[in-house]
Amino acid sequence: MILAGAAFGASNVAVRMAAVDMHPFVIVFFRSILGVLLLLHVFLAKDFNWHPGHRLKLHIFRGIMQTTALLCLYTAITVTPLATVIALAFITPLLTAGGAIAFMGEPSKLNRWGAVLLGLGGALIIMRPGFIIVSFGVMLVISYAIQQAASNLTAKKLIQYEPVSTVVAWMTLLSTPLTLIPA
């Protein structure tokens, strides 16, 4: 978990540095291309499901959510202090947990809801609505978190039927052409 947090932070710093010379939408596109190249072995595997059938709609929805989430995040990184972006982005697991309870029927105990509400309260402290104007960048990070949570919940549903590698590969494959549109 610590390594994932460090990688997330390093990725955000790399985006901030690259955004000096490139538009954030172009950075998202190049990130998607890199993802396709890194997952090429999954696409070429014999057991890759090229015909997901009725689940294709869920894959498309996830690709759209992931694409728009990254466009929001990378744009926010260019207009908002990194510490704020990183702190607010950590509401994504809280929204995912709340969504899993509310929409997917996951069992819930009071302590789980308490953790979600406490975390969201912490996000409110960071944003300080009413004391300062909530900036465009903060709204982008919140939009990112909501869309990323939707993508996570969709993936949770998809992995009931398909291997995780296939779910990740389809998201990458579908989001790459979607990122080309704004780039």
Disulfide bonds with the S-S distance in Angstrom:
none
